[in-house]
Amino acid sequence: MTPPNPLEWTYRIFEEQQRFAESRGTLFVHGSSIKQGPQDLLPITEMEAESISQAPFEEPPKIDENPNDSNLKSLQRKLNRNLYFVTRNIESGGWTFPSEEISIVKPEKGLHEVSIDAVNNVCDKESATFFHMGREPLAQFNENIFYFKSQILRGKFAPKVQEYAWLTKEELEENIDKNVYNAVPTSEIPETSTHQETAQPMAPTSKDAVFVNIPAKPSPENSVKLDATGEIPPTYESVATDAVPPYTEPTININLVSEEMRDLVDGYPVGHPVTFLVSFFISVFFQTIGFVMSFVMASDHSGRFGSLAGFGLNLVLMVVSDYKSFFGDDNAMIFLNSFIGIFGLLIMVFSIRRYISMRKLV
């Protein structure tokens, strides 16, 4: 088992402080405490918080009872290595990383949320705690495939799929597609590192996925060691006592975008049903002029479909109200009369159904 990185170690310290605070009836928040229990319970003192944060990390022994274990589904193999989770692709039959498609019809989730869903689809999220590292993609393959990195912090892995494997870096290179392997960074902590070594800033590589598009990429020669200045940062207690300037003006957040404008369909907002009814009645009462004006001036789907529905009703009323005077008694005009009436009815029904479907979509 490799020593935890700074992010993992900070998270473990925070969890230990939380458990210690809960046992005393308090809630630990960034070096301070908030009363949650009876009044006679004391908050965490600075000495207690400092003793928790300075607890030494004892690296457990790397016990591997069977170094040649071929069970790829076990997390107890290769304990001194990083293992990568892959699943069997049903279509190609090869190994690949867990994936999830983004909904095009209703893309309410971003890439980060979709990557979390991909992990939850292959593992029971209640059985283990995952740390999803970063909200930006770690790598990109082709034009529409993005990769995010997640890591198990604690718990027991409970898979939801039958065909899966935990592979090392070398095994990963042999089993997945070469293009995918070259696109995804698989750098890991050196196997010979120990917790006594001093952490140094890592220089970016060709697969850093952060500085790859920055022309002024930092070089190892210009990297500054963390202890080069010799200055010790101030403690949280000393900074917390600094005077903060008062803010007399309240912060006001004004929502300039309405709820209807947030949901766009085909580049236009759906609109309110009242707008649909207003456009419908204008198109019916003012007939052709009302239809043209309401349709041209409409800025959303409700106004356009309302004017179309009113125009269709106008065609039906024109045929029904004055049948003989408009078409005469000629039997040859019966087909044209029926066609205009049916066409107007279809326009009205189509407009109403289309608007209702858009309302359900958003």
Secondary structure, DSSP 8 states (H G I E B T S, - for coil): -----HHHHHHHHHHHHHHHHHHTTEEEETTEEEE-S-TTS----HHHHHHHHT----------S-TT---TT-TTSSTTS--EEEEE-TTT-SEE-------SSS--S-HHHHHHHHHHHHB-TTTEEEEEE-SS-SEEETTTEEE-EEEEEEE---BS-SSEEEE-HHHHHHHS-HHHHHHS------TT--TTS--------TT-SSSTT-SS---GGG---TTSS------HHHHHTS------S-------S-HHHHSEETTEE---HHHHHHHHHHHHHSHHHHHHHHHHH--SHHHHHHHHHHHHHHHHHHHHHTHHHHH-S-GGGHHHHHHHHHHHHHHHHHHHHHHHHHHHH-
